[in-house]
Amino acid sequence: MAILAIILFISIFLLILYGYPVALTLGGLSVIYALCFLDPAAFSALPPRIMGVMSNYVLLAVPLFIYMGIMLERSGLAESLLETMAILFGKIKGGLAISVLIVGTMLAASTGIVGATVITMGLISLPVMLKRGYQPELATGTIASSGTLGQIIPPSIVLVLLGSVLNVSVGKLFAAALVPGMILVVAYIIYTLIFAHLRPELAPSIPPEEIEQFKSKDFGKKVVKAFVLPILLIVAVLGSIFAGIASPTEAAAVGALGASILTMIQGKFNLETLQSVMRETTHLTSMVFLILLGATTFSFVFREMQGDIFLVDLIRNSNLSPMIFLLLVMAIVFVAGFFIDFIEIIFIIVPVVSPIFVELNIDLIWIGILLALNLQTSFLTPPFGFSLFYLKGVAPPGVTTGHLYRGIIPFLVIQLLVLLLVVFFPDIALILVQ
């Protein structure tokens, strides 16, 4: 019976790679296996399991954070942020690239949606960087890598879903993700500064006369409007969680309201915008929850077939150390990220391996951060990195796929180094949780 559970897992993975819809494949194939190989009485336990998942209060944060991210994308805040930041760092070689990284970080802390951040930054900053003489590889690498920061920097939808699947506190995951996320941002900036110092002609500064022209027109007001509003939103969302005032779900509601107010202040809020944002939020949320229903059915059938017990016994009998098993799981997730979306990885692979981590007495908060960093890495990895696809879709005609692939490699190396750093020094992630 346990072997059948493993065959079910492999079958689902292969069918998804072949192109079948994830949610229907997960649920449908699991039901077929259950009808063929399980006692029909076992099905009576499935509806309560599904209702338990659907009534999970934490998951209410998902549509609220999605709404917040899409509404901020519509507000035009990213454009004013980037414009102001570019002037502040304009005199430094590579200053525009550093501005993109910092704005990407702020958008990540405001939205948590990778696609929205990459597309927004690609549309706004890539033509400007190329026009100013930036190397296409540096420009595309900076944008793609900064866009994926939404995977690890709270409030991240990835962390919300991981918290639900691993059955750990989302608030603790948010706290644990802060230090690794900031290390990643600092490492990106240091690399950019070194590159600009060594090759200044490929990352030029902004001409002084242009900086003076921008500063001559209500510069203080522009800075306040560009920085204070998004920072207030970040503090309202993350501050309320870390201070213990609000749960992640309640903070998500604050964020959704705050994003709507910011869009009003920017003068971009109207009925058409609201309808568009709500339509897109409903579409993305429905996709996530449909996959979640299929994943719940798969997880139920897999455990009824004793697949989890088989894997635990297999690891125990193979005498794999906890660290070797962890590295094996990280490698599997990394490779899977080339081919399937992070939501599918979270709902297919993580439920299978999480009981083994529990059996090995490994901290699940730490595991959640490692998985988030790993999934972020898979977003950047050629040839199938989703961030690269997003950016290529909005890039000017002169930017080739080769530019994207070559540009992302240094940032990918930094990402892997930070991941290994957190693997071998867990306190980096757990320092704010202890």
Secondary structure in CASP SS format (residue, H / E / C, confidence):
PFRMAT SS
TARGET T0000
AUTHOR 0000-0000-0000
METHOD secondary structure of the structure
MODEL  1
M C 1.00
A H 1.00
I H 1.00
L H 1.00
A H 1.00
I H 1.00
I H 1.00
L H 1.00
F H 1.00
I H 1.00
S H 1.00
I H 1.00
F H 1.00
L H 1.00
L H 1.00
I H 1.00
L H 1.00
Y H 1.00
G C 1.00
Y C 1.00
P C 1.00
V H 1.00
A H 1.00
L H 1.00
T H 1.00
L H 1.00
G H 1.00
G H 1.00
L H 1.00
S H 1.00
V H 1.00
I H 1.00
Y H 1.00
A H 1.00
L H 1.00
C H 1.00
F H 1.00
L C 1.00
D C 1.00
P H 1.00
A H 1.00
A H 1.00
F H 1.00
S H 1.00
A H 1.00
L H 1.00
P H 1.00
P H 1.00
R H 1.00
I H 1.00
M H 1.00
G H 1.00
V H 1.00
M H 1.00
S C 1.00
N C 1.00
Y H 1.00
V H 1.00
L H 1.00
L H 1.00
A H 1.00
V H 1.00
P H 1.00
L H 1.00
F H 1.00
I H 1.00
Y H 1.00
M H 1.00
G H 1.00
I H 1.00
M H 1.00
L H 1.00
E H 1.00
R H 1.00
S H 1.00
G C 1.00
L H 1.00
A H 1.00
E H 1.00
S H 1.00
L H 1.00
L H 1.00
E H 1.00
T H 1.00
M H 1.00
A H 1.00
I H 1.00
L H 1.00
F C 1.00
G C 1.00
K C 1.00
I C 1.00
K C 1.00
G C 1.00
G H 1.00
L H 1.00
A H 1.00
I H 1.00
S H 1.00
V H 1.00
L H 1.00
I H 1.00
V H 1.00
G H 1.00
T H 1.00
M H 1.00
L H 1.00
A H 1.00
A H 1.00
S H 1.00
T H 1.00
G C 1.00
I C 1.00
V H 1.00
G H 1.00
A H 1.00
T H 1.00
V H 1.00
I H 1.00
T H 1.00
M H 1.00
G H 1.00
L H 1.00
I H 1.00
S H 1.00
L H 1.00
P H 1.00
V H 1.00
M H 1.00
L H 1.00
K H 1.00
R C 1.00
G C 1.00
Y C 1.00
Q C 1.00
P H 1.00
E H 1.00
L H 1.00
A H 1.00
T H 1.00
G H 1.00
T H 1.00
I H 1.00
A H 1.00
S H 1.00
S H 1.00
G H 1.00
T H 1.00
L H 1.00
G H 1.00
Q H 1.00
I C 1.00
I C 1.00
P C 1.00
P C 1.00
S C 1.00
I H 1.00
V H 1.00
L H 1.00
V H 1.00
L H 1.00
L H 1.00
G H 1.00
S H 1.00
V H 1.00
L H 1.00
N C 1.00
V C 1.00
S C 1.00
V H 1.00
G H 1.00
K H 1.00
L H 1.00
F H 1.00
A H 1.00
A H 1.00
A H 1.00
L H 1.00
V H 1.00
P H 1.00
G H 1.00
M H 1.00
I H 1.00
L H 1.00
V H 1.00
V H 1.00
A H 1.00
Y H 1.00
I H 1.00
I H 1.00
Y H 1.00
T H 1.00
L H 1.00
I H 1.00
F H 1.00
A H 1.00
H H 1.00
L H 1.00
R C 1.00
P H 1.00
E H 1.00
L H 1.00
A C 1.00
P C 1.00
S C 1.00
I C 1.00
P C 1.00
P H 1.00
E H 1.00
E H 1.00
I H 1.00
E H 1.00
Q H 1.00
F H 1.00
K H 1.00
S C 1.00
K C 1.00
D C 1.00
F H 1.00
G H 1.00
K H 1.00
K H 1.00
V H 1.00
V H 1.00
K H 1.00
A H 1.00
F H 1.00
V H 1.00
L H 1.00
P H 1.00
I H 1.00
L H 1.00
L H 1.00
I H 1.00
V H 1.00
A H 1.00
V H 1.00
L H 1.00
G H 1.00
S H 1.00
I H 1.00
F H 1.00
A C 1.00
G C 1.00
I C 1.00
A C 1.00
S C 1.00
P H 1.00
T H 1.00
E H 1.00
A H 1.00
A H 1.00
A H 1.00
V H 1.00
G H 1.00
A H 1.00
L H 1.00
G H 1.00
A H 1.00
S H 1.00
I H 1.00
L H 1.00
T H 1.00
M H 1.00
I H 1.00
Q C 1.00
G C 1.00
K C 1.00
F C 1.00
N C 1.00
L H 1.00
E H 1.00
T H 1.00
L H 1.00
Q H 1.00
S H 1.00
V H 1.00
M H 1.00
R H 1.00
E H 1.00
T H 1.00
T H 1.00
H H 1.00
L H 1.00
T H 1.00
S H 1.00
M H 1.00
V H 1.00
F H 1.00
L H 1.00
I H 1.00
L H 1.00
L H 1.00
G H 1.00
A H 1.00
T H 1.00
T H 1.00
F H 1.00
S H 1.00
F H 1.00
V H 1.00
F H 1.00
R H 1.00
E H 1.00
M C 1.00
Q C 1.00
G H 1.00
D H 1.00
I H 1.00
F H 1.00
L H 1.00
V H 1.00
D H 1.00
L H 1.00
I H 1.00
R H 1.00
N H 1.00
S C 1.00
N C 1.00
L C 1.00
S C 1.00
P H 1.00
M H 1.00
I H 1.00
F H 1.00
L H 1.00
L H 1.00
L H 1.00
V H 1.00
M H 1.00
A H 1.00
I H 1.00
V H 1.00
F H 1.00
V H 1.00
A H 1.00
G C 1.00
F C 1.00
F C 1.00
I C 1.00
D C 1.00
F H 1.00
I H 1.00
E H 1.00
I H 1.00
I H 1.00
F H 1.00
I H 1.00
I H 1.00
V H 1.00
P H 1.00
V H 1.00
V H 1.00
S H 1.00
P H 1.00
I H 1.00
F H 1.00
V H 1.00
E H 1.00
L C 1.00
N C 1.00
I C 1.00
D C 1.00
L H 1.00
I H 1.00
W H 1.00
I H 1.00
G H 1.00
I H 1.00
L H 1.00
L H 1.00
A H 1.00
L H 1.00
N H 1.00
L H 1.00
Q H 1.00
T H 1.00
S H 1.00
F H 1.00
L H 1.00
T C 1.00
P C 1.00
P C 1.00
F C 1.00
G C 1.00
F H 1.00
S H 1.00
L H 1.00
F H 1.00
Y H 1.00
L H 1.00
K H 1.00
G H 1.00
V H 1.00
A C 1.00
P C 1.00
P C 1.00
G C 1.00
V C 1.00
T C 1.00
T H 1.00
G H 1.00
H H 1.00
L H 1.00
Y H 1.00
R H 1.00
G H 1.00
I H 1.00
I H 1.00
P H 1.00
F H 1.00
L H 1.00
V H 1.00
I H 1.00
Q H 1.00
L H 1.00
L H 1.00
V H 1.00
L H 1.00
L H 1.00
L H 1.00
V H 1.00
V H 1.00
F H 1.00
F C 1.00
P C 1.00
D H 1.00
I H 1.00
A H 1.00
L H 1.00
I C 1.00
L C 1.00
V C 1.00
Q C 1.00
END
